[in-house]
Amino acid sequence: MRYLKQVIFENIGIEKQKILESSTVAVVGIGALGTAVSDMLVRAGVKNLILIDRDVVELSNLQRQTLFSEQDLDELKVIAAQRRLNSINNTVNLSIHPVDLDFDNIGLIKSDIILDCTDNFEARFLINDFAVKNKIPWIYASVIGSTGMTFNILPKNPCLRCIFKEPDEVLGTCDTEGIINTIIHSIAAMQVTEAIKILTKQQPNKELVHYDVWKNRLTKIKIKKNKDCPTCNNNFEYLLGKNSNDFVKTCGSSSFHIKTKIINLNDLNDKLKKLGETKLTSYCLFFKDIIFFRTGRAIVKAENKEEAKIKLAKYLG
């Protein structure tokens, strides 16, 4: 039996294992946390996963994004993850979406629980609004350097905006602060364990957990509802498009995400293949150092924002 050792564990058993197998989990972001979380969920017997990520695999990802190998370079992360997860457990149902999660497509994450594995607060506040409005439990998680945090957000309990305000300055990222891979697995393990508790109707942790793996220091912080929290007061402004960004640099890479007009990939492919080698898939079109998506988005490898805009305009203008 695949899950024998887990079923033997006193807090799981056969009945709770069946609950896991029938549950649906949405994982938003298939980077460092997302790959570790997805791997653990599939191995634990969660058979229905929704995977959402907008990016491709780069060499610098391999230090910490454990579902990927050198053979996956330049592949869409959701496709590479799907291939690897199916090789681990071919009974799982994986719904993959190579999209930039925004207020237009946020309904993709409707599930029994949502796991935040993103790298920015705009996405997290969007998830928070959707989850609170629809009474879906979700788990916030973040990592940087040697530290990480995680917090369970359950219906009627404090939400993410009870804790964090919108940042008024650029926050540190893995580009500026670095990251060691051990903190990824520490936080992912906490996040998945809490997800299993919530899915199987067992008592989850109610505190914000902060862990520094380098100093081996774990801190728990009690959180109270903020009476002025916009989300808790049913002001779901992120679902209406607040802070929607048409130009984003991916953390830990040299890629820029740019929202453009809806693209006819077949026509664009006919145009670009006269200029060089192209690769057209059901999701996107690869050409040199740009990836075009049918939905009107492009990933451009460039040194800076201006260079990315010039490269994109050259082929879409």
Contacts in CASP RR format, 6 or more apart in sequence:
PFRMAT RR
TARGET T0000
AUTHOR 0000-0000-0000
METHOD contacts of the structure
MODEL  1
MRYLKQVIFENIGIEKQKILESSTVAVVGIGALGTAVSDMLVRAGVKNLI
LIDRDVVELSNLQRQTLFSEQDLDELKVIAAQRRLNSINNTVNLSIHPVD
LDFDNIGLIKSDIILDCTDNFEARFLINDFAVKNKIPWIYASVIGSTGMT
FNILPKNPCLRCIFKEPDEVLGTCDTEGIINTIIHSIAAMQVTEAIKILT
KQQPNKELVHYDVWKNRLTKIKIKKNKDCPTCNNNFEYLLGKNSNDFVKT
CGSSSFHIKTKIINLNDLNDKLKKLGETKLTSYCLFFKDIIFFRTGRAIV
KAENKEEAKIKLAKYLG
1 7 0 8 1.000
2 45 0 8 1.000
2 89 0 8 1.000
3 17 0 8 1.000
3 44 0 8 1.000
3 45 0 8 1.000
6 12 0 8 1.000
6 13 0 8 1.000
6 17 0 8 1.000
6 44 0 8 1.000
7 13 0 8 1.000
7 14 0 8 1.000
7 17 0 8 1.000
11 202 0 8 1.000
12 20 0 8 1.000
12 196 0 8 1.000
12 200 0 8 1.000
16 200 0 8 1.000
16 202 0 8 1.000
17 45 0 8 1.000
19 199 0 8 1.000
19 200 0 8 1.000
19 201 0 8 1.000
20 44 0 8 1.000
20 45 0 8 1.000
20 46 0 8 1.000
20 196 0 8 1.000
20 199 0 8 1.000
20 200 0 8 1.000
21 45 0 8 1.000
21 46 0 8 1.000
21 47 0 8 1.000
22 47 0 8 1.000
22 48 0 8 1.000
23 46 0 8 1.000
23 47 0 8 1.000
23 48 0 8 1.000
23 112 0 8 1.000
23 113 0 8 1.000
23 199 0 8 1.000
24 48 0 8 1.000
24 49 0 8 1.000
24 50 0 8 1.000
24 111 0 8 1.000
24 112 0 8 1.000
25 41 0 8 1.000
25 46 0 8 1.000
25 48 0 8 1.000
25 49 0 8 1.000
25 50 0 8 1.000
25 111 0 8 1.000
25 112 0 8 1.000
25 113 0 8 1.000
25 114 0 8 1.000
25 115 0 8 1.000
25 195 0 8 1.000
25 199 0 8 1.000
26 49 0 8 1.000
26 50 0 8 1.000
26 52 0 8 1.000
26 108 0 8 1.000
26 109 0 8 1.000
26 110 0 8 1.000
26 111 0 8 1.000
26 113 0 8 1.000
26 114 0 8 1.000
26 115 0 8 1.000
27 34 0 8 1.000
27 37 0 8 1.000
27 38 0 8 1.000
27 41 0 8 1.000
27 49 0 8 1.000
27 50 0 8 1.000
27 51 0 8 1.000
27 52 0 8 1.000
27 115 0 8 1.000
27 117 0 8 1.000
28 52 0 8 1.000
28 53 0 8 1.000
28 101 0 8 1.000
28 109 0 8 1.000
28 114 0 8 1.000
28 115 0 8 1.000
28 116 0 8 1.000
28 117 0 8 1.000
28 118 0 8 1.000
28 123 0 8 1.000
28 127 0 8 1.000
29 51 0 8 1.000
29 52 0 8 1.000
29 53 0 8 1.000
29 77 0 8 1.000
29 117 0 8 1.000
29 118 0 8 1.000
29 119 0 8 1.000
30 38 0 8 1.000
30 51 0 8 1.000
30 52 0 8 1.000
30 53 0 8 1.000
30 55 0 8 1.000
30 65 0 8 1.000
30 67 0 8 1.000
30 77 0 8 1.000
30 78 0 8 1.000
30 81 0 8 1.000
30 117 0 8 1.000
31 53 0 8 1.000
31 55 0 8 1.000
31 61 0 8 1.000
31 65 0 8 1.000
31 77 0 8 1.000
31 117 0 8 1.000
32 61 0 8 1.000
32 64 0 8 1.000
32 65 0 8 1.000
32 117 0 8 1.000
32 143 0 8 1.000
32 179 0 8 1.000
32 181 0 8 1.000
32 184 0 8 1.000
33 117 0 8 1.000
33 141 0 8 1.000
33 143 0 8 1.000
33 184 0 8 1.000
33 187 0 8 1.000
33 188 0 8 1.000
33 191 0 8 1.000
34 65 0 8 1.000
34 115 0 8 1.000
34 117 0 8 1.000
34 188 0 8 1.000
35 65 0 8 1.000
35 66 0 8 1.000
35 67 0 8 1.000
35 68 0 8 1.000
35 81 0 8 1.000
36 66 0 8 1.000
36 184 0 8 1.000
36 185 0 8 1.000
36 188 0 8 1.000
36 189 0 8 1.000
37 115 0 8 1.000
37 117 0 8 1.000
37 188 0 8 1.000
37 191 0 8 1.000
37 192 0 8 1.000
38 49 0 8 1.000
38 51 0 8 1.000
38 67 0 8 1.000
38 81 0 8 1.000
38 85 0 8 1.000
39 66 0 8 1.000
39 67 0 8 1.000
39 85 0 8 1.000
39 88 0 8 1.000
40 188 0 8 1.000
40 189 0 8 1.000
40 192 0 8 1.000
41 49 0 8 1.000
41 192 0 8 1.000
41 195 0 8 1.000
42 49 0 8 1.000
42 85 0 8 1.000
42 88 0 8 1.000
42 89 0 8 1.000
42 92 0 8 1.000
43 88 0 8 1.000
43 89 0 8 1.000
44 192 0 8 1.000
44 196 0 8 1.000
45 89 0 8 1.000
45 92 0 8 1.000
46 92 0 8 1.000
46 199 0 8 1.000
47 89 0 8 1.000
47 91 0 8 1.000
47 92 0 8 1.000
47 93 0 8 1.000
48 92 0 8 1.000
48 93 0 8 1.000
48 95 0 8 1.000
48 111 0 8 1.000
49 85 0 8 1.000
49 92 0 8 1.000
49 93 0 8 1.000
49 94 0 8 1.000
49 95 0 8 1.000
50 95 0 8 1.000
50 97 0 8 1.000
50 108 0 8 1.000
50 109 0 8 1.000
50 111 0 8 1.000
51 78 0 8 1.000
51 81 0 8 1.000
51 82 0 8 1.000
51 94 0 8 1.000
51 95 0 8 1.000
51 96 0 8 1.000
51 97 0 8 1.000
52 78 0 8 1.000
52 96 0 8 1.000
52 97 0 8 1.000
52 99 0 8 1.000
52 101 0 8 1.000
52 108 0 8 1.000
52 109 0 8 1.000
53 76 0 8 1.000
53 77 0 8 1.000
53 78 0 8 1.000
53 81 0 8 1.000
53 97 0 8 1.000
53 98 0 8 1.000
54 98 0 8 1.000
54 99 0 8 1.000
54 100 0 8 1.000
54 101 0 8 1.000
54 257 0 8 1.000
54 297 0 8 1.000
54 299 0 8 1.000
55 76 0 8 1.000
55 77 0 8 1.000
55 250 0 8 1.000
55 253 0 8 1.000
55 255 0 8 1.000
55 257 0 8 1.000
55 299 0 8 1.000
56 74 0 8 1.000
56 75 0 8 1.000
56 76 0 8 1.000
56 77 0 8 1.000
56 255 0 8 1.000
56 291 0 8 1.000
56 299 0 8 1.000
57 65 0 8 1.000
57 68 0 8 1.000
57 72 0 8 1.000
57 73 0 8 1.000
57 74 0 8 1.000
57 75 0 8 1.000
57 76 0 8 1.000
57 77 0 8 1.000
57 80 0 8 1.000
58 73 0 8 1.000
58 74 0 8 1.000
58 253 0 8 1.000
58 254 0 8 1.000
58 255 0 8 1.000
59 70 0 8 1.000
59 73 0 8 1.000
60 252 0 8 1.000
60 253 0 8 1.000
61 68 0 8 1.000
61 253 0 8 1.000
62 68 0 8 1.000
62 69 0 8 1.000
62 70 0 8 1.000
63 181 0 8 1.000
64 179 0 8 1.000
64 181 0 8 1.000
64 184 0 8 1.000
65 77 0 8 1.000
66 181 0 8 1.000
66 184 0 8 1.000
67 80 0 8 1.000
67 81 0 8 1.000
67 84 0 8 1.000
67 85 0 8 1.000
68 77 0 8 1.000
68 80 0 8 1.000
68 81 0 8 1.000
68 84 0 8 1.000
72 80 0 8 1.000
74 286 0 8 1.000
76 98 0 8 1.000
76 283 0 8 1.000
76 284 0 8 1.000
77 98 0 8 1.000
78 96 0 8 1.000
78 97 0 8 1.000
78 98 0 8 1.000
79 96 0 8 1.000
79 98 0 8 1.000
79 283 0 8 1.000
81 94 0 8 1.000
81 96 0 8 1.000
82 94 0 8 1.000
82 96 0 8 1.000
85 92 0 8 1.000
85 94 0 8 1.000
86 92 0 8 1.000
86 94 0 8 1.000
97 105 0 8 1.000
97 108 0 8 1.000
98 283 0 8 1.000
98 284 0 8 1.000
98 293 0 8 1.000
99 105 0 8 1.000
99 108 0 8 1.000
99 293 0 8 1.000
99 295 0 8 1.000
99 297 0 8 1.000
100 248 0 8 1.000
100 257 0 8 1.000
100 259 0 8 1.000
100 297 0 8 1.000
101 108 0 8 1.000
101 109 0 8 1.000
101 118 0 8 1.000
101 123 0 8 1.000
101 126 0 8 1.000
101 127 0 8 1.000
102 126 0 8 1.000
102 241 0 8 1.000
102 244 0 8 1.000
103 126 0 8 1.000
103 238 0 8 1.000
103 239 0 8 1.000
103 240 0 8 1.000
103 241 0 8 1.000
103 244 0 8 1.000
106 126 0 8 1.000
106 127 0 8 1.000
106 130 0 8 1.000
106 239 0 8 1.000
107 130 0 8 1.000
109 127 0 8 1.000
109 130 0 8 1.000
110 134 0 8 1.000
110 136 0 8 1.000
111 136 0 8 1.000
112 136 0 8 1.000
112 137 0 8 1.000
112 199 0 8 1.000
113 136 0 8 1.000
113 137 0 8 1.000
113 138 0 8 1.000
113 139 0 8 1.000
113 195 0 8 1.000
113 198 0 8 1.000
113 199 0 8 1.000
114 127 0 8 1.000
114 131 0 8 1.000
114 136 0 8 1.000
114 137 0 8 1.000
114 138 0 8 1.000
114 139 0 8 1.000
115 138 0 8 1.000
115 139 0 8 1.000
115 141 0 8 1.000
115 191 0 8 1.000
115 192 0 8 1.000
115 195 0 8 1.000
116 123 0 8 1.000
116 124 0 8 1.000
116 127 0 8 1.000
116 138 0 8 1.000
116 139 0 8 1.000
116 140 0 8 1.000
116 141 0 8 1.000
116 142 0 8 1.000
117 141 0 8 1.000
118 124 0 8 1.000
118 127 0 8 1.000
119 142 0 8 1.000
119 173 0 8 1.000
119 174 0 8 1.000
119 251 0 8 1.000
120 248 0 8 1.000
120 251 0 8 1.000
121 164 0 8 1.000
121 166 0 8 1.000
121 167 0 8 1.000
121 171 0 8 1.000
122 238 0 8 1.000
122 243 0 8 1.000
122 244 0 8 1.000
122 245 0 8 1.000
124 140 0 8 1.000
124 160 0 8 1.000
125 160 0 8 1.000
125 161 0 8 1.000
125 166 0 8 1.000
125 231 0 8 1.000
125 238 0 8 1.000
125 243 0 8 1.000
126 238 0 8 1.000
126 239 0 8 1.000
127 138 0 8 1.000
128 138 0 8 1.000
128 140 0 8 1.000
128 153 0 8 1.000
128 159 0 8 1.000
128 160 0 8 1.000
128 161 0 8 1.000
128 231 0 8 1.000
128 238 0 8 1.000
129 231 0 8 1.000
129 236 0 8 1.000
129 237 0 8 1.000
129 238 0 8 1.000
129 239 0 8 1.000
130 136 0 8 1.000
130 236 0 8 1.000
130 239 0 8 1.000
131 137 0 8 1.000
131 138 0 8 1.000
131 153 0 8 1.000
132 153 0 8 1.000
132 155 0 8 1.000
132 159 0 8 1.000
132 231 0 8 1.000
132 232 0 8 1.000
132 236 0 8 1.000
133 234 0 8 1.000
133 236 0 8 1.000
133 239 0 8 1.000
135 155 0 8 1.000
136 155 0 8 1.000
137 152 0 8 1.000
137 153 0 8 1.000
137 154 0 8 1.000
137 155 0 8 1.000
137 198 0 8 1.000
138 153 0 8 1.000
139 150 0 8 1.000
139 151 0 8 1.000
139 152 0 8 1.000
139 153 0 8 1.000
139 191 0 8 1.000
139 194 0 8 1.000
139 195 0 8 1.000
139 198 0 8 1.000
140 149 0 8 1.000
140 150 0 8 1.000
140 151 0 8 1.000
140 153 0 8 1.000
140 160 0 8 1.000
141 148 0 8 1.000
141 149 0 8 1.000
141 150 0 8 1.000
141 151 0 8 1.000
141 187 0 8 1.000
141 188 0 8 1.000
141 190 0 8 1.000
141 191 0 8 1.000
142 148 0 8 1.000
142 149 0 8 1.000
142 150 0 8 1.000
142 187 0 8 1.000
143 179 0 8 1.000
143 183 0 8 1.000
143 184 0 8 1.000
143 187 0 8 1.000
144 172 0 8 1.000
144 173 0 8 1.000
144 174 0 8 1.000
144 177 0 8 1.000
144 178 0 8 1.000
144 179 0 8 1.000
145 174 0 8 1.000
145 177 0 8 1.000
145 178 0 8 1.000
145 179 0 8 1.000
145 180 0 8 1.000
145 183 0 8 1.000
146 179 0 8 1.000
146 180 0 8 1.000
146 182 0 8 1.000
146 183 0 8 1.000
146 212 0 8 1.000
146 213 0 8 1.000
146 214 0 8 1.000
146 215 0 8 1.000
147 183 0 8 1.000
147 210 0 8 1.000
147 211 0 8 1.000
147 212 0 8 1.000
147 213 0 8 1.000
147 214 0 8 1.000
148 183 0 8 1.000
148 186 0 8 1.000
148 187 0 8 1.000
148 210 0 8 1.000
148 211 0 8 1.000
148 212 0 8 1.000
149 187 0 8 1.000
149 208 0 8 1.000
149 209 0 8 1.000
149 210 0 8 1.000
149 211 0 8 1.000
150 187 0 8 1.000
150 190 0 8 1.000
150 191 0 8 1.000
150 194 0 8 1.000
150 208 0 8 1.000
150 209 0 8 1.000
151 160 0 8 1.000
151 163 0 8 1.000
151 207 0 8 1.000
151 208 0 8 1.000
151 209 0 8 1.000
151 223 0 8 1.000
152 194 0 8 1.000
152 198 0 8 1.000
152 204 0 8 1.000
152 205 0 8 1.000
152 206 0 8 1.000
153 159 0 8 1.000
153 160 0 8 1.000
154 198 0 8 1.000
154 204 0 8 1.000
157 206 0 8 1.000
157 225 0 8 1.000
158 223 0 8 1.000
158 224 0 8 1.000
158 225 0 8 1.000
158 226 0 8 1.000
158 229 0 8 1.000
158 232 0 8 1.000
159 229 0 8 1.000
159 231 0 8 1.000
159 232 0 8 1.000
160 231 0 8 1.000
161 226 0 8 1.000
161 229 0 8 1.000
161 230 0 8 1.000
161 231 0 8 1.000
161 232 0 8 1.000
162 223 0 8 1.000
162 224 0 8 1.000
162 225 0 8 1.000
162 226 0 8 1.000
162 229 0 8 1.000
162 231 0 8 1.000
162 232 0 8 1.000
163 208 0 8 1.000
163 223 0 8 1.000
163 226 0 8 1.000
166 243 0 8 1.000
173 251 0 8 1.000
173 252 0 8 1.000
174 251 0 8 1.000
174 252 0 8 1.000
175 251 0 8 1.000
175 252 0 8 1.000
180 213 0 8 1.000
180 214 0 8 1.000
182 213 0 8 1.000
183 211 0 8 1.000
183 213 0 8 1.000
183 214 0 8 1.000
186 211 0 8 1.000
186 213 0 8 1.000
187 211 0 8 1.000
190 209 0 8 1.000
190 211 0 8 1.000
194 204 0 8 1.000
194 205 0 8 1.000
196 202 0 8 1.000
197 203 0 8 1.000
197 204 0 8 1.000
197 205 0 8 1.000
198 204 0 8 1.000
205 220 0 8 1.000
206 222 0 8 1.000
206 223 0 8 1.000
207 220 0 8 1.000
207 221 0 8 1.000
207 222 0 8 1.000
207 223 0 8 1.000
208 220 0 8 1.000
208 221 0 8 1.000
208 222 0 8 1.000
208 223 0 8 1.000
209 218 0 8 1.000
209 219 0 8 1.000
209 220 0 8 1.000
209 221 0 8 1.000
210 218 0 8 1.000
210 219 0 8 1.000
210 220 0 8 1.000
210 221 0 8 1.000
211 217 0 8 1.000
211 218 0 8 1.000
211 219 0 8 1.000
212 218 0 8 1.000
225 232 0 8 1.000
226 232 0 8 1.000
230 237 0 8 1.000
246 258 0 8 1.000
246 259 0 8 1.000
247 256 0 8 1.000
247 257 0 8 1.000
247 258 0 8 1.000
247 259 0 8 1.000
247 305 0 8 1.000
248 256 0 8 1.000
248 257 0 8 1.000
249 255 0 8 1.000
249 256 0 8 1.000
249 257 0 8 1.000
249 305 0 8 1.000
250 256 0 8 1.000
250 257 0 8 1.000
250 299 0 8 1.000
254 301 0 8 1.000
254 302 0 8 1.000
254 303 0 8 1.000
255 299 0 8 1.000
255 300 0 8 1.000
255 301 0 8 1.000
255 302 0 8 1.000
256 299 0 8 1.000
256 300 0 8 1.000
256 301 0 8 1.000
256 302 0 8 1.000
256 305 0 8 1.000
256 308 0 8 1.000
257 297 0 8 1.000
257 298 0 8 1.000
257 299 0 8 1.000
258 297 0 8 1.000
258 298 0 8 1.000
258 299 0 8 1.000
258 300 0 8 1.000
258 308 0 8 1.000
258 309 0 8 1.000
258 312 0 8 1.000
259 296 0 8 1.000
259 297 0 8 1.000
260 296 0 8 1.000
260 297 0 8 1.000
260 298 0 8 1.000
260 312 0 8 1.000
260 316 0 8 1.000
261 296 0 8 1.000
261 316 0 8 1.000
262 294 0 8 1.000
262 295 0 8 1.000
262 296 0 8 1.000
263 285 0 8 1.000
263 292 0 8 1.000
263 293 0 8 1.000
263 294 0 8 1.000
263 295 0 8 1.000
263 296 0 8 1.000
263 316 0 8 1.000
265 280 0 8 1.000
265 284 0 8 1.000
265 285 0 8 1.000
265 292 0 8 1.000
265 294 0 8 1.000
266 280 0 8 1.000
268 285 0 8 1.000
268 292 0 8 1.000
268 315 0 8 1.000
268 316 0 8 1.000
269 278 0 8 1.000
269 280 0 8 1.000
269 285 0 8 1.000
271 315 0 8 1.000
272 278 0 8 1.000
272 285 0 8 1.000
272 287 0 8 1.000
272 315 0 8 1.000
275 287 0 8 1.000
276 287 0 8 1.000
276 288 0 8 1.000
277 287 0 8 1.000
278 285 0 8 1.000
278 286 0 8 1.000
278 287 0 8 1.000
279 285 0 8 1.000
279 286 0 8 1.000
279 287 0 8 1.000
280 286 0 8 1.000
283 293 0 8 1.000
283 294 0 8 1.000
284 291 0 8 1.000
284 292 0 8 1.000
284 293 0 8 1.000
284 294 0 8 1.000
285 291 0 8 1.000
285 292 0 8 1.000
287 315 0 8 1.000
289 300 0 8 1.000
289 301 0 8 1.000
289 302 0 8 1.000
289 311 0 8 1.000
290 298 0 8 1.000
290 299 0 8 1.000
290 300 0 8 1.000
290 301 0 8 1.000
290 311 0 8 1.000
290 312 0 8 1.000
290 315 0 8 1.000
291 298 0 8 1.000
291 299 0 8 1.000
292 298 0 8 1.000
293 299 0 8 1.000
298 312 0 8 1.000
298 316 0 8 1.000
300 308 0 8 1.000
300 311 0 8 1.000
300 312 0 8 1.000
302 308 0 8 1.000
302 311 0 8 1.000
END
